[in-house]
Amino acid sequence: MSETLLKLVGAKIRSARKAKGLSQEQLGEQAGFHLTYIGGVERGTRNISLANLERIAVALEMKAHELLQYHQEFGDLRNRNDALKEVIDLLANREDSEVRMATRILNEIFLEYSQKQK
């Protein structure tokens, strides 16, 4: 797996874990791994096998293929810092009213997303 793919899958696992309200330790216990393994997977520094991906998916009450569907949430952004930088760059030279509008839109998107996760 490429480094970018590992980071995207790791970010998807982290997102799913947090949405379930689990700590890395709790996820590790449920999947049968040490928390340091889960941390490495989430950071994209561990090359996870398909068998281990399946164990994590079961612990998250998901199907393994859902953890590979990172492109729907993360697009072409390589990591969180890239995403934040892109948002800042988009808003940097905008009027205050446009920044407030963008903030309201993002809040609505996040609200809708969190309601769908329930």
Secondary structure as UniProt FT lines:
FT   HELIX           3..19
FT   TURN            20..21
FT   HELIX           24..31
FT   HELIX           35..43
FT   HELIX           50..59
FT   TURN            60..61
FT   HELIX           64..67
FT   HELIX           71..74
FT   TURN            75..76
FT   HELIX           80..91
FT   TURN            92..93
FT   HELIX           96..117
//
